Amino acid sequence: MSKKLFIKTFGCAMNTRDSDHIIAELKEKENYSLTENAKEADLIILNTCSVREKPERKLFSEIGIYANIKKPNAKIGICGCTASALGAEIIKKAPSVDFVLGARNVSKITNIIKNPKAVEVEINYDESNYEFCMNTESNIRALINISIGCDKKCSYCIVPHTRGKEISIPLEMILKEAEIRVKNGAKEIILLGQNVNNYGARFSTPPKTTDKKINFTYLLQEISKIKEIKRIKFVSPHPLHMDDEFIEEFARNEKIVKYIHMPLQSGSNKVLKDMKRGYSREWFLDRVNKIKSLCPNVGIGTDIIVAFPNENENDFYDTLEIVKEVEFDTMYSFIYSPRKDTLAFHLKEIDSKIATNRLEILQNLHKQILEKKAKNEINKIHKVMIENIKDTMSEGRSDNGRVIKIQNKKLNLGEIYNVVITNNENGSLFGSLVNV
Ligand code: SF4
């Protein structure tokens, strides 16, 4: 009889991939099967996020909920970045927790479930050469880790403290995983890392291939050779590592979706310096213009933090100016959240009213930009890969990352269709098939 596993994942794509690994390892080696119902689970895992203070604070109320509804002998395990950040403190504060497994220790899952009250949060544990069991269920999209950790020191960010130093995963392992995933039906590969375009900066074992410079551009070229792969995406590149070679490959390689996430964080050089982002607004804009010159229809996304300590009105307007100039297609925007152990933690926060007001102004500006862009999409033709089918509606993403809905058509998952945009409703784009 298989045991039941309930897993809830918070936060980023890296956490989603870690949860995939946990599920595959427990299925393959410990005879677990997944359940959506925590009440029938033998093991409940919360894979946590601590990028902002709120999710970390919410963790203990979440634990309380599951402790109340769980089966008598069921176990509760806490994984992910909050596990790394708080470690044994979690069990002290919540005795109903059976183990704590840090973000960089996922490969220890089959051992830790057998050790009551165990805490495994080694910050620089190296599992970059560990071959995880693989989920063999058919899926048109495959998330694949290409590196773990981050070597940057952005002054607001907790990730280096929870996911440790940056190590690239051997190229052979990535290509092997991609081959297996396409055999299981994947058409789209999404490469994951904190700074994907810094791939190859450091391996824990010397790369086998020595005659070629193993970097992100080379990885993109090699993975494109797998013919079954139709689309390649990646999350998240760092503006600092957007050299010409990378941008030219991005533009030239037809399999690479012409959508790129460029986390700006702030448009002010003073704030970028305080954030230790390592680039200037001029460099950021230069890279954007280079990409747009080679890919005029490119979709660009970004992350922005408002009200970083010492951000004054002029700094904020510098951010608004860049948003107006670039016209981002996606924007994740937040008020600065002080994180313990980060360099900025002790800096005086900006008044919350001012912070909220700035966020509102920024989000309203972006809303106007999106409305204008949606209007300009009418009658444009896009290559859309179908990702979801709901009743008689098919939904997919365009070759520049936009979500497009096709009504009254049940199309094939993973297939790419030519679609003309017919209308937009509140920013959602609708289209119909074009016979070309
Ligand atoms: S690059 Fe900066 S923001 Fe991104 S994970 Fe690393 S430290 Fe955090």
Residues whose N, C-alpha, C, O or C-beta is under 5 A from the ligand:
A	BS01	SF4	C150 K152 K153 C154 C157 V159 Q194
